[in-house]
Amino acid sequence: MTAPDDRPEADAAPGCPHPRHTAALFGQEAAERAFLDAFATGRLPHGWLIAGPRGVGKATLAWRIARFLLATPEAAAEGGLFGAPEPPATLDIAPDHPVARRLAALSESRLMLLRRPWDDKTKRLKQAITVDEVRRLGAFFGMTAADGGRRVVIVDAADEMTPSAANALLKLLEEPPAGAVLLLVSHRPAALLATIRSRCRVLRCAPLGAAAMAAALAPLGIDGAEAATLAALAAGSVGTAAALAGGDGTALYRDLVGLMARAPGLDRPAALALAESVSGRGAEARFDLLATLAETLLARLARSGLGAPPTPEAAPGEAATFARLCPDAAAARHWAGVQQAALARLRAGRAVNLDPAALVLDMVLAFDRAAAAVPQEAR
């Protein structure tokens, strides 16, 4: 399976190398150890659900596991002529290993990658993993492996399967071929079929801590104060931090905080400039980034009222603005409601292709009205 250079890949995060090109994984040592412990028993589950928030390394872990399984003889987990070997202590595979090179080129015949496919008619990625994609597994498992060993399937993301695709995959999980290992990457495991979840061993990937985030961002050329700011906004997600860095996210967030600093009392020129910045051809990614940052702002604002002020500040005056607008738990509940209502309206409008500038302006006005609804003595 190849990916033409001019086509986007559905499983690649903006601003980051594709997970198949990412050798190192930060902050998920517990998940790696859980897999290696299972491998060492010689009774490896055929289904794995790699679950956690977006951007914390789930897909990178899936590709590390795939490289490891396809490069490690099955006898490595079993007793040999002279007794049981020392179990592998890491998933690391030499970068010049033939399996590593083939996976990087998507030319490994023992691996199948299921992701949202490219639509030649619309010249866009499809919105879901279709049942036709899952049906390709029949031919994949029907071929005889050259070494008679494992076959690995990566589904990224399992949340994006249509109902028909999910049911087709379920049948495979219920009656897996010999040597099959299915790695399901999921941002929202609760949305998957309960029967799929019940047939998989779960590997949970948690948001990264400060040290792991710094280590993960360094290869992307992000360090120092910029790394600290991005880490604060990304809530432990390297993928989110990279997207923010690539889309001038810190400046966007400063603009949002600047508008809130004036609330109630909208700075209309600034609001209009922000709205216009996400309008026009090619601005879809900026709109999505702004929606994510608005959600982040309201979450940080609400936490401020619960005794957790923004530390470190991601924009000048952020802590003082939040202390004024959200001084207590009642105000935190107020802003939590605003977050749910305003952002749901924003995303619903985008889904039906309403004017993005009008949607952003409507959101900013909603925030300003919400600020006016905070009790006067709190402001």
C-alpha positions as CSV (number, residue, x, y, z in Angstrom):
1,M,0.0,0.0,0.0
2,T,1.5,3.4,-1.0
3,A,0.6,6.9,-0.2
4,P,1.2,9.4,-3.1
5,D,3.2,12.4,-2.0
6,D,0.6,14.8,-3.1
7,R,-2.2,13.2,-1.1
8,P,-2.9,13.9,2.6
9,E,-2.9,10.9,4.9
10,A,-5.9,10.6,7.2
11,D,-3.8,9.2,10.1
12,A,-1.2,12.0,10.0
13,A,-1.4,14.8,12.5
14,P,-0.7,18.3,11.1
15,G,2.8,19.5,11.9
16,C,4.1,16.0,12.9
17,P,5.8,13.2,11.0
18,H,3.6,10.3,10.2
19,P,3.6,7.8,13.1
20,R,5.3,5.2,10.9
21,H,8.3,7.5,10.6
22,T,8.4,8.2,14.4
23,A,10.8,5.8,16.2
24,A,10.6,7.3,19.7
25,L,7.6,7.4,21.9
26,F,7.5,9.6,25.0
27,G,5.4,9.3,28.2
28,Q,3.7,5.9,27.4
29,E,6.1,3.6,29.2
30,A,3.3,1.9,31.1
31,A,1.5,1.0,27.9
32,E,4.6,-0.4,26.3
33,R,5.5,-2.4,29.4
34,A,1.9,-3.9,29.5
35,F,2.3,-5.1,25.9
36,L,5.7,-6.5,26.4
37,D,4.5,-8.4,29.5
38,A,1.7,-9.9,27.5
39,F,4.2,-10.8,24.7
40,A,6.5,-12.5,27.2
41,T,3.8,-15.0,28.2
42,G,3.7,-16.4,24.7
43,R,-0.1,-16.0,24.6
44,L,-0.5,-12.7,22.8
45,P,-4.1,-11.4,22.5
46,H,-5.2,-11.0,18.9
47,G,-7.1,-7.8,19.5
48,W,-5.6,-4.6,21.1
49,L,-7.5,-1.3,21.7
50,I,-5.0,1.5,22.0
51,A,-7.1,4.2,23.7
52,G,-6.5,7.7,24.9
53,P,-6.9,11.4,23.9
54,R,-5.8,12.7,20.6
55,G,-2.1,13.4,20.0
56,V,-0.6,11.5,23.0
57,G,1.2,8.8,20.9
58,K,-1.4,6.1,20.3
59,A,-0.6,5.7,16.6
60,T,3.1,5.9,17.3
61,L,2.7,3.0,19.8
62,A,0.7,1.0,17.3
63,W,3.4,1.3,14.7
64,R,6.1,0.5,17.3
65,I,4.2,-2.7,18.1
66,A,3.8,-3.5,14.5
67,R,7.5,-3.1,13.8
68,F,8.3,-5.2,16.8
69,L,6.0,-8.0,16.0
70,L,7.0,-8.3,12.4
71,A,10.7,-8.1,13.2
72,T,10.7,-10.4,16.2
73,P,10.5,-14.1,15.7
74,E,7.6,-15.8,17.5
75,A,10.2,-18.0,19.3
76,A,11.4,-14.9,21.1
77,A,8.4,-15.3,23.5
78,E,8.7,-19.1,23.8
79,G,11.0,-21.6,25.3
80,G,13.6,-23.0,22.8
81,L,16.0,-25.9,22.9
82,F,18.0,-24.4,25.7
83,G,15.1,-23.0,27.7
84,A,13.2,-19.7,27.7
85,P,15.1,-16.8,26.2
86,E,15.3,-13.4,27.9
87,P,12.1,-11.6,27.1
88,P,12.5,-8.4,25.1
89,A,12.8,-5.3,27.3
90,T,11.8,-2.8,24.7
91,L,9.8,-2.4,21.5
92,D,12.8,-0.7,19.8
93,I,13.8,-2.0,16.4
94,A,17.0,-0.9,14.6
95,P,16.0,1.8,12.0
96,D,17.9,0.0,9.3
97,H,16.1,-3.3,10.0
98,P,14.4,-4.5,6.8
99,V,11.0,-4.5,8.5
100,A,11.5,-0.9,9.6
101,R,12.4,0.2,6.1
102,R,9.4,-1.7,4.6
103,L,6.9,-0.3,7.1
104,A,8.2,3.3,6.5
105,A,7.6,2.8,2.8
106,L,4.2,1.0,3.3
107,S,5.6,-1.9,1.4
108,E,5.4,-4.6,4.1
109,S,3.2,-7.4,2.8
110,R,2.4,-8.6,6.3
111,L,0.9,-5.3,7.4
112,M,-2.5,-3.9,6.5
113,L,-3.4,-0.3,7.3
114,L,-7.1,0.7,7.5
115,R,-7.7,4.4,7.5
116,R,-10.1,6.9,5.8
117,P,-9.4,6.4,2.1
118,W,-8.8,8.9,-0.7
119,D,-11.8,9.6,-2.9
120,D,-10.6,10.1,-6.5
121,K,-14.0,11.7,-7.5
122,T,-14.0,14.4,-4.9
123,K,-10.2,14.7,-4.5
124,R,-10.6,14.5,-0.8
125,L,-10.3,12.0,2.0
126,K,-13.5,10.2,2.8
127,Q,-15.2,11.1,6.1
128,A,-15.2,7.5,7.4
129,I,-13.5,4.1,7.1
130,T,-15.9,2.2,4.8
131,V,-16.9,-1.4,4.9
132,D,-15.1,-1.9,1.6
133,E,-11.8,-1.1,3.4
134,V,-12.5,-3.7,6.0
135,R,-13.4,-6.3,3.4
136,R,-9.9,-6.0,2.0
137,L,-8.8,-7.9,5.0
138,G,-10.3,-11.1,3.5
139,A,-7.7,-11.0,0.7
140,F,-5.0,-9.9,3.1
141,F,-5.4,-12.9,5.4
142,G,-6.0,-15.2,2.4
143,M,-2.5,-14.8,1.2
144,T,0.1,-17.2,2.6
145,A,2.7,-15.4,4.6
146,A,6.2,-15.9,3.3
147,D,7.5,-16.9,6.8
148,G,4.2,-18.5,8.0
149,G,4.2,-16.0,10.8
150,R,2.2,-13.0,12.0
151,R,0.0,-10.6,10.2
152,V,-0.7,-7.2,11.7
153,V,-3.6,-4.8,11.0
154,I,-3.6,-1.2,12.2
155,V,-7.0,0.6,12.2
156,D,-6.5,4.3,12.7
157,A,-8.9,5.5,13.9
158,A,-11.4,2.8,14.8
159,D,-13.8,5.6,15.8
160,E,-14.0,6.6,12.2
161,M,-15.5,3.3,10.9
162,T,-19.0,3.2,9.6
163,P,-21.5,0.9,11.4
164,S,-21.1,-1.6,8.5
165,A,-17.3,-1.4,8.7
166,A,-17.4,-1.9,12.5
167,N,-19.6,-5.0,12.2
168,A,-17.4,-6.5,9.5
169,L,-14.3,-5.9,11.8
170,L,-16.2,-7.5,14.7
171,K,-16.6,-10.7,12.7
172,L,-12.9,-10.8,12.3
173,L,-12.3,-10.2,16.0
174,E,-14.7,-13.0,16.8
175,E,-12.9,-15.5,14.5
176,P,-9.4,-14.2,14.0
177,P,-7.1,-16.0,11.6
178,A,-4.0,-17.7,13.0
179,G,-1.2,-15.3,13.7
180,A,-3.4,-12.2,13.3
181,V,-2.9,-9.2,15.6
182,L,-5.3,-6.2,15.2
183,L,-4.3,-2.8,16.6
184,L,-7.2,-0.5,17.0
185,V,-6.4,3.2,17.6
186,S,-9.3,4.9,19.4
187,H,-9.7,8.5,20.6
188,R,-13.2,7.7,21.9
189,P,-13.4,4.0,22.9
190,A,-16.8,4.5,24.5
191,A,-18.2,5.2,21.0
192,L,-17.1,1.8,19.7
193,L,-19.3,-1.3,19.7
194,A,-19.3,-2.9,23.2
195,T,-18.6,-6.2,21.5
196,I,-15.5,-4.8,19.8
197,R,-14.2,-3.5,23.1
198,S,-14.9,-6.8,24.9
199,R,-12.8,-8.7,22.4
200,C,-9.7,-6.5,22.7
201,R,-7.1,-6.0,25.4
202,V,-6.9,-2.3,26.3
203,L,-3.7,-0.3,26.3
204,R,-4.4,3.2,27.7
205,C,-2.3,6.1,26.7
206,A,-2.4,9.1,29.1
207,P,-1.7,12.8,28.5
208,L,2.0,13.5,28.7
209,G,3.5,15.2,31.7
210,A,5.7,18.3,31.5
211,A,9.0,16.4,31.1
212,A,7.7,14.0,28.5
213,M,6.1,16.9,26.6
214,A,9.4,18.8,26.5
215,A,11.2,15.7,25.3
216,A,8.6,15.0,22.6
217,L,8.6,18.6,21.3
218,A,12.4,19.0,21.1
219,P,12.7,16.9,17.9
220,L,10.1,19.2,16.3
221,G,12.4,22.2,17.1
222,I,10.1,23.5,19.8
223,D,11.7,24.3,23.2
224,G,12.0,26.9,25.9
225,A,9.2,29.4,26.5
226,E,7.4,28.3,23.3
227,A,7.3,24.7,24.4
228,A,6.0,25.7,27.9
229,T,3.2,27.7,26.3
230,L,2.2,25.0,23.9
231,A,2.3,22.4,26.6
232,A,0.0,24.4,28.7
233,L,-2.5,24.8,25.8
234,A,-2.2,21.2,24.5
235,A,-3.1,19.5,27.8
236,G,-0.5,16.8,27.3
237,S,-1.1,16.2,23.6
238,V,2.0,16.4,21.4
239,G,-0.2,16.3,18.3
240,T,-2.2,19.3,19.5
241,A,1.0,21.2,20.4
242,A,2.5,20.6,17.0
243,A,-0.8,21.7,15.3
244,L,-0.8,24.9,17.4
245,A,2.9,25.6,16.5
246,G,2.2,25.1,12.8
247,G,-0.9,27.2,12.7
248,D,0.3,30.1,14.8
249,G,-1.9,28.9,17.7
250,T,-0.2,30.9,20.4
251,A,-1.0,34.1,18.6
252,L,-4.6,33.0,18.1
253,Y,-4.9,32.2,21.8
254,R,-3.5,35.6,22.7
255,D,-6.2,37.2,20.5
256,L,-8.9,35.3,22.3
257,V,-7.6,36.2,25.7
258,G,-7.3,39.8,24.6
259,L,-11.0,39.8,23.6
260,M,-12.0,38.3,27.0
261,A,-9.9,40.9,28.8
262,R,-12.3,43.6,27.5
263,A,-15.4,41.6,28.2
264,P,-18.1,42.6,28.8
265,G,-17.6,45.3,26.3
266,L,-16.7,43.8,22.9
267,D,-13.7,45.1,21.0
268,R,-15.5,45.0,17.7
269,P,-12.6,45.7,15.3
270,A,-10.5,42.9,17.0
271,A,-13.5,40.5,16.9
272,L,-14.1,41.2,13.2
273,A,-10.4,40.8,12.4
274,L,-10.4,37.4,14.2
275,A,-13.6,36.3,12.4
276,E,-12.2,37.3,9.0
277,S,-9.0,35.4,9.6
278,V,-10.8,32.1,9.5
279,S,-12.8,32.9,6.4
280,G,-11.9,32.2,2.8
281,R,-10.4,29.4,0.7
282,G,-7.9,27.3,2.6
283,A,-8.8,28.6,6.0
284,E,-10.5,25.4,7.2
285,A,-7.6,24.3,9.3
286,R,-7.4,27.7,11.0
287,F,-11.1,27.6,11.8
288,D,-10.7,24.2,13.4
289,L,-7.7,25.4,15.4
290,L,-9.6,28.4,16.6
291,A,-12.5,26.1,17.7
292,T,-10.1,24.0,19.7
293,L,-8.5,27.0,21.3
294,A,-11.8,28.5,22.3
295,E,-12.7,25.2,24.0
296,T,-9.3,25.3,25.7
297,L,-9.8,28.9,26.9
298,L,-13.2,28.1,28.4
299,A,-11.9,25.0,30.1
300,R,-8.9,26.9,31.6
301,L,-11.3,29.8,32.6
302,A,-13.7,27.4,34.4
303,R,-10.8,25.7,36.2
304,S,-9.7,29.1,37.4
305,G,-12.9,29.4,39.4
306,L,-12.2,26.0,41.0
307,G,-8.9,27.1,42.4
308,A,-6.7,26.1,39.5
309,P,-5.5,29.4,37.8
310,P,-3.7,29.0,34.5
311,T,-0.1,28.0,35.3
312,P,1.9,28.8,33.3
313,E,0.1,31.7,31.6
314,A,-0.4,31.1,27.9
315,A,-1.1,34.7,27.1
316,P,-0.3,38.0,28.9
317,G,-2.8,38.9,31.5
318,E,-4.6,35.5,31.3
319,A,-4.6,34.8,35.0
320,A,-5.9,38.2,36.0
321,T,-8.6,38.1,33.3
322,F,-9.8,34.6,34.4
323,A,-9.7,35.6,38.1
324,R,-12.1,38.5,37.3
325,L,-14.4,36.6,35.1
326,C,-14.5,33.3,37.0
327,P,-13.8,33.9,40.7
328,D,-15.7,31.0,42.2
329,A,-17.4,27.6,41.6
330,A,-20.7,29.1,40.6
331,A,-19.0,31.1,37.9
332,A,-17.1,28.0,36.8
333,R,-20.4,26.2,36.3
334,H,-21.7,29.2,34.3
335,W,-18.7,29.0,32.0
336,A,-18.9,25.3,31.6
337,G,-22.4,25.7,30.3
338,V,-21.2,28.4,27.9
339,Q,-18.6,26.0,26.6
340,Q,-21.1,23.3,25.9
341,A,-23.7,25.6,24.2
342,A,-21.5,28.0,22.3
343,L,-19.1,25.4,20.9
344,A,-21.8,23.0,20.0
345,R,-23.4,25.8,17.9
346,L,-20.1,26.7,16.3
347,R,-19.4,23.1,15.2
348,A,-23.0,22.5,14.1
349,G,-22.9,25.6,11.9
350,R,-19.6,24.5,10.4
351,A,-21.0,21.0,9.7
352,V,-23.7,22.6,7.5
353,N,-21.2,25.0,5.8
354,L,-22.4,28.2,7.3
355,D,-20.1,31.2,6.9
356,P,-17.2,30.6,9.2
357,A,-16.6,34.3,9.9
358,A,-20.3,34.7,11.0
359,L,-19.9,31.6,13.2
360,V,-16.8,33.0,14.9
361,L,-18.4,36.4,15.4
362,D,-21.5,34.7,16.9
363,M,-19.2,32.7,19.3
364,V,-17.4,35.8,20.4
365,L,-20.6,37.7,21.0
366,A,-21.9,34.7,23.1
367,F,-18.7,34.9,25.2
368,D,-19.2,38.6,25.7
369,R,-22.9,38.1,26.8
370,A,-21.7,35.3,29.1
371,A,-19.2,37.7,30.7
372,A,-22.0,40.2,31.3
373,A,-24.0,37.5,33.0
374,V,-21.3,36.9,35.7
375,P,-22.4,38.8,38.9
376,Q,-21.2,42.4,38.9
377,E,-19.3,41.9,42.2
378,A,-17.4,39.0,40.7
379,R,-16.1,41.3,38.0
